[in-house]
């Protein structure tokens, strides 16, 4: 009996297809599951779920499960525990200080591997990521993480109050003092509305330090946050409270007091606009502006990046990269920015038609985009996580009058330098 010559070829092709089907996403074995741990709560949760839902619908061979883990502190604790136990999530949000720790623990793989891989980014797509964000995600010349929910610190203000009092938005430190004086209101011998509020937190101080040409480090072994420009910045915050009496100390977020009319201006990152608007509930217009400065325009970048686990299978890592490309691509980052007020991580998102139309209707939101031109990042070393706590304690001590700004920062610098001396 004659056997057609095509039969062996057909059988071989069928066998090959069956083998390929066992390893490719969406095979008969089911979709590849990717877990994504994040700390996006409240009004920020729905946008994460929406992007994830849309990705899953477009990629039936992949099932990304976005899992809210709690606050960033809780997320960090769970992440450390999961890495130690050998069962981390496929993708996690991570601050740069966490990333340094994860790299040392061999817990993540460089995102650069995927950027340069077969499903990677072209040179134009890579360069489209904002340079300051690329730099912040690079450790020893290697890009380990991808920027995701990034923000900058801005001045939030009550537009109606400034208009009623014929005041301009403060641009300098002196302006901030003068406008705060004008907006501080006293009734019956007590202050019922302050012009400004100071939170005893690291970033309230370091943002002011940056606007006075202060820096974080002199070297990888020595901090610089006790330099004269830094001391002057902390003294400025102390004087707002103690000398000028136009500000008060508030340990918690300021949006509730802002909405209640207890304060006219405060500093927060741009996604705080969602919470500010919720607190204000339409009673007045909320404005955003670049931070007041002493010697130079500056602001601090905040927010997290996303990392891929080294424990994940190659199929999970490939699927995770596909998801990360989706949420940080031009369309994804633009959608994310418009829903959450975080910054787009790409120039193309910043310059997109959708973003420009939005800005025409909401011009105050341009403050965040404009601030990217002079934004800076904190040191991306693991020790900086603990150093932040040291700085916060110094800021609180100065604001409460337990030490002068110079004493508080000198003591903090000595502790931080001892910590850095142990860095390998």
TORLORO-167546 format. One record per residue (C-alpha): x, y, z. Coordinates in Angstrom, 2 decimals. Layout:
REM residues N
ATOM        xx        yy        zz
ATOM         X         Y         Z
...
***
This chain:
REM residues 424
ATOM        xx        yy        zz
ATOM      0.00      0.00      0.00
ATOM      1.34      3.43     -0.96
ATOM      1.70      5.83      1.94
ATOM      1.64      9.53      0.95
ATOM      4.96     11.27      1.68
ATOM      3.05     14.06      3.46
ATOM      1.81     11.82      6.28
ATOM      5.07     11.75      8.31
ATOM      5.35     15.52      7.91
ATOM      1.74     15.98      9.03
ATOM      2.33     13.73     12.05
ATOM      5.51     15.61     12.95
ATOM      3.72     18.97     12.73
ATOM      0.89     17.68     14.92
ATOM      3.38     16.46     17.50
ATOM      5.18     19.84     17.44
ATOM      1.93     21.73     17.91
ATOM      1.01     19.55     20.87
ATOM      4.40     20.15     22.49
ATOM      4.24     23.90     21.88
ATOM      0.74     23.95     23.29
ATOM      2.08     22.63     26.58
ATOM      4.43     25.56     27.11
ATOM      2.78     28.60     25.57
ATOM      0.36     30.81     27.54
ATOM     -3.23     29.89     26.89
ATOM     -2.48     26.23     26.24
ATOM     -4.77     23.32     27.08
ATOM     -3.21     23.40     30.54
ATOM     -4.97     26.74     31.13
ATOM     -3.88     30.35     31.30
ATOM     -0.67     31.45     33.00
ATOM     -1.52     32.99     36.38
ATOM      0.32     36.12     37.48
ATOM     -0.13     37.60     40.95
ATOM      0.34     41.35     41.38
ATOM      0.68     42.66     44.95
ATOM     -0.04     46.35     45.41
ATOM     -0.99     48.96     48.01
ATOM     -3.51     51.00     46.04
ATOM     -6.49     51.65     48.31
ATOM     -9.66     53.72     48.28
ATOM    -10.27     55.62     45.05
ATOM     -7.04     54.16     43.62
ATOM     -8.20     50.55     43.79
ATOM    -10.76     50.64     40.96
ATOM     -8.30     51.93     38.31
ATOM     -5.90     49.05     39.09
ATOM     -8.73     46.54     38.76
ATOM     -9.95     48.13     35.53
ATOM     -6.54     48.01     33.84
ATOM     -6.09     44.42     34.99
ATOM     -9.54     43.40     33.76
ATOM     -8.90     44.94     30.35
ATOM     -5.51     43.25     30.07
ATOM     -7.00     39.86     30.91
ATOM     -9.73     40.30     28.32
ATOM     -7.16     41.15     25.65
ATOM     -4.87     38.29     26.70
ATOM     -6.98     35.15     27.29
ATOM     -3.82     33.08     27.79
ATOM     -2.89     35.09     30.88
ATOM     -4.76     35.67     34.13
ATOM     -3.37     38.53     36.20
ATOM     -4.73     38.61     39.73
ATOM     -4.24     42.07     41.29
ATOM     -4.25     41.72     45.07
ATOM     -4.44     44.68     47.47
ATOM     -2.18     43.92     50.43
ATOM     -2.82     46.92     52.68
ATOM     -0.70     50.02     53.27
ATOM      2.80     50.25     51.85
ATOM      4.20     49.31     55.27
ATOM      2.04     46.18     55.34
ATOM      2.91     45.37     51.72
ATOM      6.61     45.60     52.58
ATOM      6.21     43.30     55.58
ATOM      4.29     40.74     53.54
ATOM      6.79     40.97     50.70
ATOM      9.75     40.33     53.01
ATOM      7.94     37.37     54.56
ATOM      6.98     35.92     51.15
ATOM     10.53     36.21     49.84
ATOM     11.87     34.48     52.95
ATOM      9.27     31.72     52.58
ATOM     10.05     31.27     48.89
ATOM      6.56     32.13     47.61
ATOM      6.61     35.80     46.55
ATOM      4.11     37.33     44.11
ATOM      4.98     37.35     40.42
ATOM      4.88     41.16     40.36
ATOM      5.07     43.58     43.26
ATOM      5.07     47.30     43.77
ATOM      8.34     48.41     45.34
ATOM      9.97     51.63     46.42
ATOM     13.56     52.06     45.26
ATOM     14.84     51.32     48.77
ATOM     12.96     48.00     48.71
ATOM     14.36     47.24     45.27
ATOM     17.92     47.54     46.56
ATOM     17.08     44.97     49.24
ATOM     15.38     42.66     46.74
ATOM     18.39     42.81     44.43
ATOM     20.72     41.87     47.27
ATOM     18.43     38.97     48.15
ATOM     18.41     37.76     44.50
ATOM     14.62     38.00     44.73
ATOM     13.91     39.83     41.45
ATOM     15.10     39.78     37.86
ATOM     16.21     42.92     36.00
ATOM     13.44     44.46     33.94
ATOM     16.25     45.27     31.52
ATOM     16.34     41.58     30.55
ATOM     12.82     41.90     29.17
ATOM     13.34     45.36     27.68
ATOM     16.18     43.91     25.58
ATOM     14.39     40.59     24.97
ATOM     12.41     39.36     21.95
ATOM      9.20     40.96     23.27
ATOM     11.05     44.02     24.47
ATOM     11.04     47.75     23.75
ATOM     12.46     49.56     20.76
ATOM     15.01     52.31     21.36
ATOM     12.26     54.90     20.87
ATOM      9.92     53.11     23.29
ATOM     12.67     52.88     25.91
ATOM     13.70     56.52     25.54
ATOM     10.04     57.49     25.81
ATOM     10.19     56.64     29.53
ATOM     10.94     59.89     31.37
ATOM     14.73     60.07     31.97
ATOM     14.45     60.94     35.67
ATOM     12.34     57.82     36.18
ATOM     14.68     55.58     34.18
ATOM     17.55     56.81     36.33
ATOM     15.67     56.15     39.58
ATOM     15.01     52.55     38.49
ATOM     18.64     51.89     37.57
ATOM     21.07     50.29     40.01
ATOM     24.77     49.99     39.12
ATOM     23.99     50.58     35.47
ATOM     21.15     48.05     35.23
ATOM     17.46     48.91     35.07
ATOM     15.83     46.54     37.56
ATOM     12.29     47.88     37.81
ATOM      9.72     49.78     35.75
ATOM      8.19     53.06     37.01
ATOM      4.46     52.76     37.66
ATOM      2.59     54.99     40.10
ATOM      4.86     58.01     40.26
ATOM      3.98     61.38     41.73
ATOM      5.56     64.68     42.73
ATOM      5.03     66.99     45.68
ATOM      2.92     70.08     45.00
ATOM      1.29     72.93     46.85
ATOM     -2.46     72.39     47.35
ATOM     -4.48     75.56     47.93
ATOM     -8.02     76.87     48.34
ATOM     -8.60     78.78     45.10
ATOM    -11.68     80.59     46.40
ATOM     -9.89     81.95     49.47
ATOM     -7.01     83.34     47.44
ATOM     -9.43     85.01     45.03
ATOM    -11.54     86.48     47.82
ATOM     -8.43     87.98     49.41
ATOM     -6.93     89.07     46.07
ATOM     -3.82     86.97     46.66
ATOM     -1.46     85.33     44.18
ATOM     -0.39     81.72     44.54
ATOM      2.88     81.75     46.52
ATOM      5.97     81.12     44.41
ATOM      8.72     81.66     47.01
ATOM      9.24     80.97     50.70
ATOM      8.62     84.63     51.47
ATOM      5.40     84.50     49.45
ATOM      4.29     81.46     51.45
ATOM      4.82     83.33     54.72
ATOM      2.95     86.41     53.52
ATOM      0.02     84.55     51.96
ATOM     -0.24     82.30     55.02
ATOM     -0.40     85.37     57.26
ATOM     -3.17     86.84     55.13
ATOM     -5.21     83.64     55.22
ATOM     -4.76     82.84     58.91
ATOM     -7.99     83.78     60.67
ATOM     -8.48     84.48     64.36
ATOM    -11.85     84.65     66.16
ATOM    -12.50     85.03     69.87
ATOM     -8.83     84.88     70.73
ATOM     -8.15     81.61     68.92
ATOM     -7.12     80.71     65.40
ATOM     -9.97     79.14     63.44
ATOM     -8.10     78.84     60.13
ATOM     -4.40     78.53     59.46
ATOM     -2.70     79.56     56.26
ATOM     -0.51     76.46     56.16
ATOM      0.05     73.13     57.88
ATOM      3.31     71.31     58.56
ATOM      3.44     67.55     58.87
ATOM      6.35     66.19     60.95
ATOM      7.40     63.96     58.09
ATOM     10.62     63.43     56.15
ATOM      9.28     64.62     52.79
ATOM      7.91     67.91     54.13
ATOM     11.46     68.76     55.12
ATOM     13.41     67.26     52.20
ATOM     11.25     68.96     49.57
ATOM     11.99     72.34     51.17
ATOM     15.66     71.37     51.43
ATOM     15.79     70.68     47.68
ATOM     14.29     74.08     46.88
ATOM     17.20     75.64     48.80
ATOM     19.86     73.76     46.78
ATOM     20.20     71.16     49.51
ATOM     21.19     67.58     48.67
ATOM     20.73     64.15     50.22
ATOM     24.27     62.80     50.03
ATOM     27.86     63.97     49.89
ATOM     28.93     60.43     49.00
ATOM     27.60     56.90     49.40
ATOM     29.07     56.96     52.91
ATOM     28.05     60.46     54.05
ATOM     24.73     62.28     54.14
ATOM     24.29     65.97     53.40
ATOM     20.89     66.71     54.95
ATOM     22.56     68.63     57.80
ATOM     24.22     71.15     55.46
ATOM     23.47     74.89     55.90
ATOM     20.77     74.85     53.14
ATOM     19.09     71.89     54.86
ATOM     19.23     73.48     58.31
ATOM     17.74     76.66     56.83
ATOM     14.89     74.62     55.31
ATOM     13.99     72.99     58.61
ATOM     14.26     76.35     60.40
ATOM     11.83     77.76     57.84
ATOM      9.23     75.11     58.72
ATOM      9.79     75.65     62.44
ATOM      9.37     79.41     62.00
ATOM      6.07     78.98     60.16
ATOM      4.74     77.29     63.30
ATOM      6.60     78.94     66.17
ATOM      7.59     82.42     64.96
ATOM      5.01     83.46     62.38
ATOM      2.22     81.32     63.88
ATOM      0.61     80.79     60.49
ATOM      0.91     77.01     60.51
ATOM      0.22     74.14     62.88
ATOM      1.65     70.63     63.23
ATOM     -0.48     67.77     61.93
ATOM      0.73     64.15     62.10
ATOM     -1.96     62.86     59.73
ATOM     -2.87     63.74     56.15
ATOM     -4.22     67.27     55.71
ATOM     -7.07     66.72     53.23
ATOM     -9.75     66.38     55.94
ATOM     -8.74     69.66     57.61
ATOM     -8.48     71.30     54.19
ATOM    -12.02     70.20     53.30
ATOM    -13.28     71.43     56.66
ATOM    -11.79     74.89     56.07
ATOM     -9.26     74.62     58.89
ATOM     -6.28     75.26     56.63
ATOM     -5.85     77.09     53.32
ATOM     -2.70     75.44     51.92
ATOM     -0.64     72.29     52.37
ATOM      1.88     70.08     50.60
ATOM      1.03     66.65     49.18
ATOM      1.64     64.51     46.11
ATOM     -0.64     64.96     43.11
ATOM     -2.71     61.75     43.59
ATOM     -3.78     63.35     46.87
ATOM     -6.07     65.44     44.68
ATOM     -8.58     62.57     44.65
ATOM     -8.74     62.65     48.45
ATOM     -8.76     66.46     48.59
ATOM    -11.73     66.64     46.21
ATOM    -13.56     64.02     48.23
ATOM    -12.96     65.99     51.44
ATOM    -13.92     69.34     49.87
ATOM    -17.10     67.84     48.34
ATOM    -17.55     70.78     45.97
ATOM    -17.51     73.51     48.66
ATOM    -14.64     75.30     46.91
ATOM    -12.16     74.88     44.09
ATOM     -8.91     73.01     44.75
ATOM     -5.76     74.42     43.15
ATOM     -2.34     72.87     42.54
ATOM      0.95     74.68     42.06
ATOM      4.69     73.93     42.06
ATOM      6.30     74.10     45.49
ATOM      7.38     77.50     46.80
ATOM     11.17     77.78     46.64
ATOM     14.04     79.71     48.21
ATOM     16.86     79.37     45.68
ATOM     15.69     76.98     42.97
ATOM     12.62     75.23     41.65
ATOM     12.56     71.63     42.88
ATOM     10.29     68.83     43.96
ATOM     10.60     65.24     45.08
ATOM      9.43     62.20     43.16
ATOM      7.41     59.73     45.17
ATOM      5.55     56.51     44.44
ATOM      6.53     52.98     43.53
ATOM      7.84     50.91     40.67
ATOM      7.03     47.32     39.68
ATOM      9.38     44.33     39.88
ATOM      9.25     40.76     38.58
ATOM     10.04     37.86     40.90
ATOM     13.05     35.64     40.26
ATOM     11.02     32.73     41.68
ATOM      8.41     32.96     38.93
ATOM      8.56     30.48     36.07
ATOM      9.81     31.72     32.68
ATOM      6.20     31.61     31.43
ATOM      5.01     33.69     34.39
ATOM      7.85     36.17     33.94
ATOM      7.03     36.57     30.24
ATOM      3.34     37.09     31.08
ATOM      4.26     39.53     33.87
ATOM      6.36     41.58     31.45
ATOM      3.48     41.67     28.97
ATOM      1.21     43.05     31.74
ATOM      3.81     45.62     32.81
ATOM      4.16     46.80     29.22
ATOM      0.38     47.18     29.10
ATOM     -0.01     49.27     32.28
ATOM      3.06     51.43     31.61
ATOM      2.64     51.83     27.85
ATOM      1.38     55.09     26.37
ATOM     -2.30     54.18     26.62
ATOM     -2.00     52.47     29.99
ATOM     -0.02     55.21     31.71
ATOM     -2.32     57.90     30.27
ATOM     -5.44     56.10     31.49
ATOM     -3.83     55.57     34.89
ATOM     -2.84     59.23     35.17
ATOM     -6.27     60.58     34.23
ATOM     -8.02     58.30     36.71
ATOM     -5.65     58.66     39.67
ATOM     -3.72     61.93     39.09
ATOM     -0.42     60.03     39.25
ATOM      2.10     61.14     36.65
ATOM      2.34     59.47     33.23
ATOM      5.70     57.70     33.12
ATOM      6.15     58.31     29.40
ATOM      6.66     61.45     27.35
ATOM      4.07     60.12     24.89
ATOM      1.52     59.86     27.71
ATOM      2.32     63.38     28.91
ATOM      2.03     64.76     25.38
ATOM     -0.91     62.61     24.21
ATOM     -4.00     64.23     22.71
ATOM     -6.11     62.76     25.49
ATOM     -3.90     64.36     28.15
ATOM     -3.80     67.72     26.37
ATOM     -7.59     67.84     26.04
ATOM     -7.88     67.00     29.72
ATOM     -5.43     69.75     30.68
ATOM     -7.35     72.34     28.69
ATOM    -10.34     71.61     30.89
ATOM     -8.28     71.17     34.07
ATOM     -5.31     73.55     33.73
ATOM     -4.35     73.30     37.41
ATOM     -3.24     69.72     36.82
ATOM     -0.42     71.01     34.63
ATOM      1.51     71.86     37.82
ATOM      2.52     68.23     38.27
ATOM      3.64     67.78     34.68
ATOM      5.56     71.07     34.76
ATOM      7.26     70.03     38.00
ATOM      8.76     66.96     36.33
ATOM     11.28     69.29     34.68
ATOM     12.96     69.90     38.05
ATOM     11.97     66.76     39.97
ATOM     14.54     64.77     41.94
ATOM     14.59     61.31     43.49
ATOM     15.77     60.09     46.87
ATOM     18.85     57.84     47.03
ATOM     17.89     54.34     45.86
ATOM     19.81     52.46     48.54
ATOM     18.29     50.05     51.05
ATOM     19.65     52.00     54.02
ATOM     17.66     55.05     53.01
ATOM     14.49     53.39     54.26
ATOM     15.85     53.49     57.82
ATOM     17.45     56.89     57.26
ATOM     14.02     58.29     56.37
ATOM     12.86     57.32     59.85
ATOM     15.92     58.99     61.37
ATOM     15.18     62.20     59.46
ATOM     11.51     62.09     60.47
ATOM     12.46     61.90     64.14
ATOM     14.76     64.90     63.69
ATOM     12.04     66.93     61.97
ATOM      9.58     66.14     64.74
ATOM     12.11     67.04     67.44
ATOM     12.77     70.44     65.83
ATOM      9.10     71.23     65.27
ATOM      8.24     70.36     68.87
ATOM     11.10     72.48     70.21
ATOM     13.04     69.54     71.64
ATOM     16.13     70.52     69.65
ATOM     17.22     73.27     67.31
ATOM     17.08     72.39     63.60
ATOM     20.89     72.21     63.49
ATOM     21.11     69.99     66.59
ATOM     18.37     67.70     65.35
ATOM     19.87     67.31     61.87
ATOM     23.45     66.92     63.10
ATOM     22.37     64.13     65.44
ATOM     20.37     62.50     62.63
ATOM     23.31     62.78     60.23
ATOM     25.64     61.09     62.72
ATOM     23.21     58.15     63.04
ATOM     22.76     57.94     59.28
ATOM     26.50     58.03     58.60
ATOM     27.07     55.18     61.05
ATOM     24.47     53.22     59.12
ATOM     26.07     54.01     55.76
ATOM     29.50     53.03     57.07
ATOM     28.22     49.45     57.27
ATOM     27.08     49.42     53.64
ATOM     29.02     47.00     51.48
***
